[in-house]
Amino acid sequence: GSRPLPPEEEWSTQKYFNMIVKLFHQARERFGDNVHLLHDVHSRLTPIESARLGKLLEPYNLLFLEDASIAENQDSYKTIRQHTTTPLAIGETYNTIWDCKDLIQNQLIDYIRVAATHAGGITALRRIADFASMYNVKTAPHGAPDLSPVCFAAHMHLNIWAPNFGIQEFVGFGNEPSSRIFKHGIEVKDGIAYLSDAPGLGIEFDESVAKEYPYKRSYLPVSRLEDGTVWNW
Ligand SMILES: [Mg+2]
């Protein structure tokens, strides 16, 4: 069968810094001061570069800066935190509470973005949310379209429970196969998501329709620096 290679995107930190403040200036001019602005950096900056970015964006009052730097070394967020009051969010790739324990208890982040499908399901997310609430860290579950409506519904139920719920990422339920396979009563109106009263997660899925869509290999894109070096996507 076909094995497509991942699409590639070029990345230049210098060019990014040359445009990012102008971008947020224009966004505030166009949309005003009363909308929440969030920015996902996809871990493309080093901690000291993230610190600089956070400082530069303070006048634009972000709800949060997402995945500014990789935090495999959780202490590295101290560098960012020491320099900026821009709120920080991370966690969409985390698998357990241990990936974010130090970030939370040292109050190095403001939003924890773990997903039910990666970080151990509803029970584990509830534990992380409770732990985070002790340190003024809010929840902001991941909501990429590759997470199914089942995962989204799990997040919705957690969001309704969590006293420290922050915001839910939502970019739609993706494509036509998804809307044919999954039946759910979730509605999103004017920026607010509503659950149905259906029992359980409130989701049904049709395996016979799913069989019409056999697995196809696909990849997330790959970033490269201008000299060809592979970089964080
Ligand atoms: Mg993200």
Residues whose N, C-alpha, C, O or C-beta is under 5 A from the ligand:
A	BS01	MG	D40
